[in-house]
Amino acid sequence: MMEKYGILLIDDETAYHAIVAALLEPHGVTVRRAGDADAALAAVQGEPAAMILLDVQLGADDGRELVASLRRMRPWVAECPVIAFTTMQPPDGDRYFRDRGFDGWFHKPFQAAGLLALTGRCLGTDLSGALPDGGESTLSRLLGAEAAAAMVERLHDHLREAVTAIDDGADPAPIGHRVGGLAGTLGFPMLSMAWLSLQDSAAAWPTVRSLTIEALGRA
């Protein structure tokens, strides 16, 4: 069911396309993507989704206006949860978005656990045990437990240093390239994809930072 009824992500920032897909697709959740209002309207002509994650500040388009248009396009959209995906923090919180036709609010930056929980609720399945990453166990099989642990700790050091450097004003692009490559080599695909996305745009840095702090907290 998850493979047929995945989610539709509507966001003009391609970094979020990469990050959300990296988090959900390894667990059998199809992530279809649209980057603007026209693409979104075309996308809902396809197969139904179990959830629509809609950026409110959608480049030149306004997600608060688009949600009504999407609801009218196909009968399945009228029944589908449409979740506001935004950095906005209105005083009324969730009620602000519900009053404008959304079914909920998912705030940027976000953590992996939150996205998995939200998606699981909409799909009617439990994704709470699907937190990434599984790199250390793979390294252990290849190199042995002691060597793998040392390499992963080195990655954690790089992540901490990278977060500090960008927080202090460093250019995210070269740091994202370096750290993303290291994370991918060591078998941490979600972190790799997140950091590599900074090569194209720094817009997703708050979410990349949040995902990294979450991963370090589980270390």
N, C-alpha and C positions, 0 to 999 in steps of 0.2 A: 504493500500500500504506500509506503513512504516513497518508493521510486516513482510511482505514478503520480502521486499527489505531493509534490514538493512545495517549495515556496517561490514567490515572485518577489525579487528585490528591485526596487525602483529608486535609483540614486545616481546623481550626475557625477559622483566621485568614484572613478574606477577602482581606487584603492579599497573601497568597501566591498566592491564586487569580489575582489580577490580574497579579502580576509574572511568574509562570510562564507564563501564557497570552501575555503580551506578548513573552516571549522565544521561545516555541516556535511559536505559531500563524502568524506571518509566514513560517515555513519549511514550512508544510503539515502541521504536527503538531496533530491535534485534541487539545484538553485538556478532558476531562470533569471535573467538580468535585463533591465532596461535602463537607459541613461537619461531619458527625457520624457515629456508627456506623450509625444507622438509614438515613441517606442512602447510606452506603457499601454496605450490604448490598443496598439497592434498586438501586444503580448497577451492581453486578456481574451483575444479572439481564439487563442489556442486552448490547450487542455486546462482544466480547472487546477487551481493551487489550493493548498490547505491554509496558506497564510500569505498576505501581501504586506511586505515591509516597505513603507513609502516615506522617502525623504521629504520633509516639509519644505525646506528651502532648496528647491530642485533647479538650481541654475536660474535660467530666465523664467521658469515655470514655478507655480505655487502649488505645493502638494495639497493645501487646504481647499483649493478649487478643483484640483484633479480628482480628489477622492469621490466627489459627487458624480463626475463624468464616468469614472470607472464603474460605479454602482449601476449606472444606467446601461452599460454596454452589454452585459450578459447576465442572465439570471443567477449564475453561480457566484458572481461577484457580490450580489446583494446579500448572500449568506456567508461570504468568506470574511474572516477577521482581517481587517485592514489596520495595521499598526503604524502609528506615527514614529518615524525613525529620525531623530533630530537632536541637535545640541541645544535647542530652545528649552528654557526652564520657566514656563509661565507660572505666575503666582497660584493659579487654580490647579496646576499640575494636570493630572489625568483628566479631570473634568473639562479643562479647556479643549482638549483634543476630542473628547467624546461629543461635546457640543458642536463640533465641526465635522462630524460624520465618521470619525475614526472609532475603532473598537478598543483602543488602548494606546500606550505610549512606551517606546523603548528608547532610552536615552543614550546618546553618544557623549563621551566614550563609554564603551560597554566592556564587560568581562565575558569570557567564554561560557562560564557557568550560567549567566543570565540568558544568553542567546540560546543555549541548549535547552534550558528549562522552558523558555517561551515557545520554541519550535516544537518541543515535545508535547506541550499542552495542546497546541493547535493540530498536531498530527495524531493525537491520542495515543502517544507512546512515551516511554520513559527513556530520556537521553541523559539523565543525571549522572550515570556512571560512565559517560563517554568523553570525559574531559581529556584533552590532549596534554602532553605528547607522550609517545611511547619510545622515544629515542634511546634512553639508557638501557632498556632491556635488550634492544637490538644490538647496541654496542657491546653489551656484556657477552652476548653469544659470539661476537666476532673477536673481541679483544681480551675477554676475561673481566670479571667484576671490578677488580682493583683499577685496571687501566681505564675502563669505561667510566668509573666514578671520577677519576682525576680529570678526564677530558670534559665531562659534563660540568664539573666544578669550574673548570677554566672558561667554559661557555657562560656560566652564570656570572663570573667576574667580568667578562666582556659585556654582558648585558647591563650589569650595574654601571659600569664605566660609560657605556653608550647613553644610558638614560641621563646620567649626570651631565655628560657633555652637551647633549641636545637641550636639556633644561637650562644650561648655562649659555645657550645661544649658538652652538655649533651647527653647521649645515647638516641637515638630516640625510641628504642624498648619499654622500660617500660612506657615512656611518651605516646607513641602511644596507648599502651594497656589501660592505664587509661583514657585518653581523648576520645579515640574512644568508649570505653564502656559508658562513661557519655553521649556523643553525641547521641549514639544509644538509650539509655534509655529515653532520653528526646525527641526522635522523629526526629532526624536529620540524616537520613540514609546516605546521601552522605558524610557529614563530618565524620561520624562514620567509614564508609568504608575506607575513605582516611587515617585517623589516624591509624586505625587498620592495614593497609597495612605496616606500619613502623615496625611492629613486625617481619616481614620476611626480610625486606630489607630497608636500608636507601636511596636507589637510587632515590626513588620518592619524597624525602623530598622537593626539590625545588617546585614541583607541589603541594604537600600537603600544603606547606607554602603559595603559591600563592592563592589556593582555600580558605584557611582560612582567609587571609587578605581580599579577595574579599567578603566573607560572613560577616566579621566584618564591612566592609565598608557599607554594606546594613543594618546593625543593627540599 
